[in-house]
Amino acid sequence: MKKVTLLLFSLLFVATASFAQEQSITKQGHTNQNKFKQLKDVLATPNSRRTASGAPGKNYTQQKVDYVMDIVLDDDNQKISGNEIITYHNNSVDELSYLWLQLDQNMRALDSKTPDIQSGKVPKKVSEARFNRNFPEKPFDGGFKITSVTNMDGSNLSHTINQTMMRINLTKPLTSGETFRFKIKWWYNINNHRTQGGRSGFEHFIENGNNNYVIAQFFPRLCVYDNVEGWQNEQFWGKSEFALEFGDYTVNITTPADHMLGATGVLQNDREVLSKTELKRLATAKKTFDNPVIIRTQEEATKIEKSKSKKTKTWKFIAKNVRDYAFATSRKFIWDAQAVDINGKTVMAYSLYSKEANPLYGEHSTRAVAQTLKTYSKFTFDYPYHKAISVDGQMGMEYPQICFNPGRPNADGTYSDRTKYRMIKVTIHEVGHNFFPMIVNSDERQWTWMDEGLNSYMEMQAELDYDKDFPIVRGYPKNIVKYMAGDQSKIAPIMSKGDNVYSFGNNAYGKPATALWILRETIMGKELFDHAFRSYSQRWMFKHPTPADFFRSMEDASGIDLDWFWRGWFYTTDVTDIGITGVKKYATKKSEGSVEFIEDTSNGLGFSSKHSKYHYEITYNKPGGLVMPIIVEFTYNDGTKEKKTYPAQIWRYNDNEVTKVFSSSKEIKNITIDPDLETADVDTSNNSWPKKSKNKFEKFKNKIKG
């Protein structure tokens, strides 16, 4: 037995004051930057536009852009044309000598540079569809054909096109508070998104020769101008999405007369474009909150698609305070609708889908839309728009009030759980984008994670509300371990532009969603996290937040310093790996006015029953770079368990190893770190004491690796 005086033992609890505030000394003696250093050297300095609390300041401004558009869809030739009048409101304090517009369709132009930045090798074998897509006999003539850019009086307006961007050269600077109006006429060939890829386009059905159109990024629209980036005019390469201003839209869309159409905005002429039967069913749906009501049935849609009307009709919409516009149209569409109660306000959940998507869509699409609106409203703010539409678009893309989703059953109408849950998952995710970034309007081009990551976290909550046993794909800590533990040369920090990362899904969706899940479930607690997340969401409704605004809002509204968490999880590719390196067992004995601690160095207990407490000196190490809480589960000889969580700040003085004393009236049988896999620990082989022996399969794997 070893004897240790009480004085020496107490030193285990005392921090050494000589450690520098912003540095830690490693075992090897070199200095590391403290993981708890504040982010003041990284985040932009607060000001009267964006405050230190993370809220918009008293001098916050943002631009407004209004559009009046007349759109014509040419179904015979798969073309779309438009005339638009743009009104630009300069609400900034700056004087602007030019305006920048986005021409996203130019990514498909014959002279597009997008294919040129992709590397690749000749594959050994591909499907015929993939071959035709990658090696077409005739290049697709995509991209905007700008026929005129004029002032309101019809005179030519100087402009310069730079790939996917167009600069309007103003004849005189646009001063603060002024507006500028101009016109653009354009057309383009619509891509077949099923054979050529894309975020929008048409899908062709050989039977009866019909097309489903999901149309987006279809008109020249203004870039964001703010005090953070100036003009956000980075080129659109196809991956990182959009940065857009809010505004009001008046849109008239002319289609074949037998089409059913859904779009952003409030339909103004429903009695002109819908039948009396459809209007009556829609009125019923607006009072039905439990199940979808069929507005256009499968039988009706199937009959309509067998012939093609030569007539046209124009759908008229007005959309207030939206950042973008999209629509879907086809003579094949079935339509169902359900009312959703959002704190006393009725919002409509719609689905548009072809018979090929039934019964999957009929059974789950609108219900998933409704659940998304309920769950997201509970965690953020009441959904402010009047509707949300899910469209059988066979992709996953989102726009204000409308989104395009995948998922179809087998030809006989059956579908697997995998197909069902994927369809529900994507529908929830894309409808959820109405909140992030359609309302909380972050810059997708620069910070993909701010909408995809936050939305993927919220998606988890809605999925669990839809089905408590929903098979969550992204967001649980255990699901991100393989990615985080992978080849570091192919992993980028979350704070990276989406165009420049290898694993886009894990970087922008999975890891940030996991980070938020860990914050809520493990670090902050549900109540503090939910209040902070809701505060951020409500502060930045219909505004343009930055990462700093999110980080600061989460800390300001919760009262928790999280700079260490943002720094590690968002600015580095470090991993979580915490282990147990040693355990010593002590009992106490009073002797001559002092208390002695007696270490048990035997394999047995070595203690008599007169000792009321066992004291364990446990040393934890941290091979991983991330500082995280140490979550410890103690299992006693009698089979009972106790869990103890040491905050991440336990690592503030030593980033490599810490020692803690744990006292108990019962003897410990084993100790496990992170027993419920809460921290994304990439190596659990060092998480137990006594160390678990490898099973035969693990031994065989290691032998093969060796």
GUKOL-660283 format. One record per residue (C-alpha): residue in three letters; y, x, z. Coordinates in steps of 0.2 Angstrom, whole numbers, plus 5000, padded with zeros to 4 digits. Last residue first. Layout:
ALAYXZ
...
***
This chain:
GLY497349954797
LYS497849784791
ILE495949734789
LYS495649784807
ASN497149694813
LYS496549534805
PHE494749554812
LYS495549584830
GLU496549424827
PHE494949324822
LYS493949384836
ASN495249334849
LYS496549454856
SER496549474875
LYS498049384884
LYS499149504893
PRO499049464912
TRP500449414910
SER501049334894
ASN502349344881
ASN501949514873
SER500849434859
THR502149304856
ASP503049394843
VAL504449314833
ASP505149214847
ALA505949064839
THR506749014856
GLU505948844861
LEU504148894858
ASP503448774873
PRO502848924883
ASP504349024881
ILE503749174892
THR502049144901
ILE501549204918
ASN499849204926
LYS498849164942
ILE500349164953
GLU500049154972
LYS500849014981
SER502349014993
SER503449084979
SER504749214976
PHE505349284959
VAL506249444958
LYS506949494942
THR507049654931
VAL507949674915
GLU507649774899
ASN508449814883
ASP510149744881
ASN510649794899
TYR512249734907
ARG512449564898
TRP510549534897
ILE510549404911
GLN511949314901
ALA510549234891
PRO510249114906
TYR508649134916
THR507548984914
LYS506148944927
LYS504648834925
GLU503348794938
LYS501548754936
THR500048694947
GLY498348754944
ASP497948804962
ASN498048984957
TYR499848964951
THR500448954934
PHE502249014932
GLU503248974916
VAL504649074911
ILE506149044899
ILE507149194897
PRO508749144889
MET509249224872
VAL510049384867
LEU509549424849
GLY509049604844
GLY507149584847
PRO506249714857
LYS506849624873
ASN506049684889
TYR505649584905
THR505149664921
ILE504449554935
GLU504549594954
TYR503549464962
HIS503749404980
TYR502349304989
LYS502949205003
SER502249135020
HIS501249285024
LYS500049245039
SER498649205026
SER498249385024
PHE498749485009
GLY497749604998
LEU497649474984
GLY496349564974
ASN496549694960
SER497349814972
THR499149884971
ASP499849744982
GLU501649804987
ILE502249785005
PHE504049735007
GLU504649785024
VAL505849685035
SER506949765048
GLY507149745067
GLU505649855072
SER504449785059
LYS504449615050
LYS503149615036
THR503449545018
ALA502249525003
TYR502449604986
LYS501749594969
LYS502249694954
VAL502349634936
GLY502649744921
THR503149744903
ILE503449554900
GLY504149514883
ILE505649444873
ASP505749444854
THR507149334846
VAL507649404829
ASP509249494823
THR509849444805
THR511649454811
TYR513249344810
PHE512649174813
TRP511249194826
GLY511849344835
ARG513749324835
TRP513649134836
PHE512549144852
TRP513649284860
ASP515249184857
LEU514449034865
ASP515549014881
ILE515248844888
GLY516548724893
SER515748594881
ALA517248524871
ASP518148694869
GLU516448784865
MET515948674852
SER517648654845
ARG517848844844
PHE516348874834
PHE516648724822
ASP518448774819
ALA517948954817
PRO516748894803
THR518148814794
PRO518548624794
HIS519348534779
LYS519948354784
PHE519348174782
MET518548174799
TRP518848344807
ARG519248304825
GLN517848164825
SER516548284820
TYR517048424832
SER517148294846
ARG515448224842
PHE514648394842
ALA515448434858
HIS514948274867
ASP513148294860
PHE513048474866
LEU513648434883
GLU512448284886
LYS510948364877
GLY510848524886
MET511848684882
ILE510548814880
THR508748734877
GLU508748574869
ARG510548564862
LEU510848744858
ILE509048764852
TRP509248624840
LEU510948684833
ALA510148854830
THR508648774821
ALA509748674810
PRO510748844806
LYS509048924802
GLY508248794791
TYR509748734780
ALA510848874774
ASN509749034776
ASN508048954776
GLY508348854760
PHE509348994751
SER508049124754
TYR508749264744
VAL510649254748
ASN512149284737
ASP512549114729
GLY512449034746
LYS513949134753
SER513449224769
MET513849174787
ILE511949134790
PRO511649314790
ALA510549384775
ILE508749414774
LYS507849504759
SER508049684766
GLN507449604783
ASP505749574776
GLY505149434787
ALA505249394805
MET506649274803
TYR505749184789
LYS504049164798
VAL504949114814
ILE505848964807
ASN504548834810
LYS504248884828
PRO506148844832
TYR506048664826
GLY507348634812
ARG506448614796
VAL504848524791
ILE504848384804
PRO503248274802
PHE503948114809
ASP502948064825
LYS504447964832
ASP504647874815
TYR506347824809
ASP507247884825
LEU506348044824
GLU506948064806
ALA508748014811
GLN508748154824
MET508048284812
GLU509248234798
MET510648274811
TYR510048464811
SER509848464792
ASN511648394791
LEU512348534801
GLY511448664791
GLU511748584774
ASP513648554778
MET514248704787
TRP512748804780
THR513448814763
TRP515048904768
GLN515948974753
ARG515648844739
GLU515248704752
ASP517048714759
SER516948584773
ASN517448404772
VAL516948314788
ILE516948154777
MET515948194761
PRO515348364769
PHE514448314781
PHE514548124785
ASN514048064768
HIS512848204768
GLY511748104779
VAL511347994764
GLU510648154756
HIS509648204771
ILE508948034775
THR508348014757
VAL507648184757
LYS506548154772
ILE506047984767
MET505448044750
ARG504548194758
TYR503848074771
LYS503047964758
THR502448094746
ARG501548184761
ASP500948024768
SER500047994751
TYR500547864738
THR499647714730
GLY500547614716
ASP499147634703
ALA500247764693
ASN500447874709
PRO501947844719
ARG503647914716
GLY504848024727
PRO506548104723
ASN508348064728
PHE510048034720
CYS511447994732
ILE512847874733
GLN514247824745
PRO515247994742
TYR514048114733
GLU512348184737
MET510948274727
GLY509148284729
MET508148264713
GLN507048124706
GLY508548004703
ASP507847854711
VAL509547804719
SER509947784737
ILE511647694740
ALA512847694755
LYS514047554758
HIS515747494765
TYR516447664771
PRO516947714788
TYR515247764796
ASP515647754815
PHE515847934821
THR514648074826
PHE513048054835
LYS512847864835
SER513547854818
TYR512247984812
THR510847874819
LYS511447714812
LEU511947764795
THR510247864793
GLN509247714799
ALA510047604786
VAL509747724772
ALA507947754777
ARG507647564777
THR508447554760
SER507147684753
HIS505547644763
GLU504547494756
GLY505447464740
TYR505647644736
LEU503747674738
PRO503247514729
ASN503947564717
ALA504647724710
GLU503947694692
LYS504747524693
SER506447604692
TYR507547624707
LEU509247574714
SER509347564733
TYR510747484744
ALA511247494762
MET512747384766
VAL513947414780
THR514347274792
LYS515547314807
GLY515047264824
ASN514647444830
ILE513847494814
ASP512747344810
VAL511747374793
ALA511547244780
GLN510147264767
ALA510047284749
ASP508847294734
TRP509047334716
ILE507747364702
PHE508447484689
LYS507747494672
ARG509247444662
SER510047604669
THR511547674678
ALA512047794692
PHE513747844698
ALA514747984705
TYR516448014712
ASP517248144724
ARG518248174739
VAL518447994745
ASN520047914753
LYS519947754744
ALA518747704730
ILE519247564717
PHE517847514705
LYS517747424688
TRP516147404679
THR516447374660
LYS515147284649
THR514447334632
LYS513447244619
LYS512047314608
SER510847264621
LYS509147354622
SER507447274623
LYS505947294634
GLU507047364649
ILE507647184653
LYS505847114656
THR505447254667
ALA507047234677
GLU506747054680
GLU504947074685
GLN505447224697
THR506747104705
ARG508647124704
ILE509447074721
ILE507947104732
VAL508347084750
PRO507947224762
ASN507347194779
ASP508147164797
PHE509947154795
THR510147004782
LYS511846934781
LYS512547044767
ALA510847024759
THR511046834757
ALA512746864748
LEU511846984737
ARG510546854733
LYS511846734727
LEU512746864717
GLU511146914708
THR510746734704
LYS512546704697
SER512246864686
LEU513247024690
VAL514547114678
GLU515946984677
ARG515746904694
ASP515647084702
ASN517347124695
GLN518147244708
LEU516647344714
VAL517147444729
GLY516947634728
THR515647764723
ALA514447694710
GLY512947584707
LEU512547514690
MET511247394682
HIS511247404663
ASP511047254651
ALA512847264644
PRO512747444639
THR513947544649
THR515847554651
ILE516447634668
ASN518147594674
VAL518747704689
THR520247694700
TYR520047834713
ASP521047874729
GLY521048054736
PHE520248184746
GLU520148364740
LEU518648454735
ALA517548614738
PHE515948604730
GLU514148684729
SER513448854730
LYS511948854718
GLY512448824700
TRP513548974696
PHE515248884700
GLN516649004699
GLU517749034714
ASN519348934713
GLN519648894731
TRP521548904729
GLY522348984744
GLU520849024755
VAL521348984772
ASN523148904770
ASP522448774758
TYR522148724740
VAL520548644735
CYS520048634717
LEU520548484707
ARG519348384696
PRO518848394678
PHE517548244676
PHE515648234676
GLN515248334692
ALA514048184694
ILE513048054683
VAL511347994687
TYR510747904672
ASN509047824669
ASN508547824651
ASN507547704641
GLY506447734625
ASN505347584628
GLU503947684636
ILE504447864633
PHE505547864648
HIS507047984648
GLU507848054663
PHE509748084663
GLY510948204670
SER511448264687
ARG511148414698
GLY510248504684
GLY508648544676
GLN508248554658
THR506648444657
ARG506948324671
HIS508848344671
ASN509048294653
ASN510748354650
ILE512248244645
ASN513248304630
TYR515048314634
TRP516748224633
TRP518548254637
LYS520348184638
ILE521548254652
LYS523148174658
PHE524548234669
ARG525448184685
PHE526348304697
THR526948254715
GLU528248334726
GLY528148354745
SER528248544745
THR528848614728
LEU527848614711
PRO528548764702
LYS529148734684
THR528348724667
LEU526648714676
ASN525148814669
ILE523648714673
ARG522148834676
MET520448784671
MET518848844680
THR517048844675
GLN517248984662
ASN519049024663
ILE520048894654
THR521948914652
HIS523148774651
SER524848734644
LEU525248544644
ASN525448464627
SER526648324625
GLY525948144628
ASP527448084639
MET526248094654
ASN526048274651
THR524548324641
VAL522748404641
SER521848364626
THR520048364618
ILE519148464632
LYS517348474626
PHE516548504643
GLY514948594644
GLY513248574635
ASP512648624618
PHE510848644623
PRO510048804615
LYS508848764601
GLU507048824602
PRO507048814621
PHE506348964631
ASN506648924649
ARG506448734648
ASN505148734635
PHE504148864645
ARG504348764661
ALA503648604652
GLU502248704644
SER501748764661
VAL501848954664
LYS500749104662
LYS500949294663
PRO502749284667
VAL504049384657
LYS505149464670
GLY506749394678
SER508549424682
GLN509849294683
ILE511749344681
ASP511649304662
PRO511049134664
THR512649084673
LYS513749164660
SER514049004650
ASP514449034632
LEU513348884626
ALA514048784640
ARG512848724654
MET513948804668
ASN515348724659
GLN514848554667
ASP515648614683
LEU517448614675
GLN518448634692
LEU520348624691
TRP521648744697
LEU523548704698
TYR524948824694
SER526648874700
LEU526448804717
GLU527748814731
ASP527048814748
VAL527348694763
SER525748604758
ASN525748414754
ASN525848444736
HIS525148274729
TYR524248294712
THR524148134702
ILE522748144688
ILE522648024674
GLU520948024666
ASN520147984649
GLY518248004648
SER516748034637
ILE514948034641
LYS513548074629
GLN511648034628
ASN511747984610
ASP511147804610
ASP511647784628
ASP513447824625
LEU514247804642
VAL516147774642
ILE517347814657
ASP519147764660
MET519847854674
VAL521247844686
TYR521247984699
ASP522148034714
VAL522348204722
LYS522948234740
GLN523248404748
GLN523048454766
THR524148494780
TYR523948554798
ASN525648584806
LYS525248494823
GLY523548584824
PRO521848534818
ALA520648554832
GLY519548714836
SER520348734853
ALA521248894847
THR522148784835
ARG522148774816
ARG523848734808
SER524948784823
ASN524048954824
PRO522349024829
THR521949204823
ALA520449204811
LEU518749234819
VAL517949404819
ASP518849514831
LYS519149374843
LEU517249344843
GLN517049384861
LYS515849534866
PHE514349464873
LYS513149564862
ASN513949724869
GLN514149854856
ASN512749984859
THR513050154867
HIS511750294866
GLY510750354882
GLN508950324875
LYS508650194888
THR510150094882
ILE511950094889
SER512949934886
GLN514649904880
GLU516149784881
GLN516449774899
ALA515849954903
PHE514449974915
SER515050064931
ALA514849904941
THR512949914942
ALA512349744945
VAL511449704962
PHE509949604963
LEU508649744962
LEU509649834974
SER509049714988
PHE507349804987
LEU508149974992
LEU508949895007
LEU507449795012
THR506449955013
VAL504949985002
LYS503250025008
LYS501850064996
MET500050005000
***
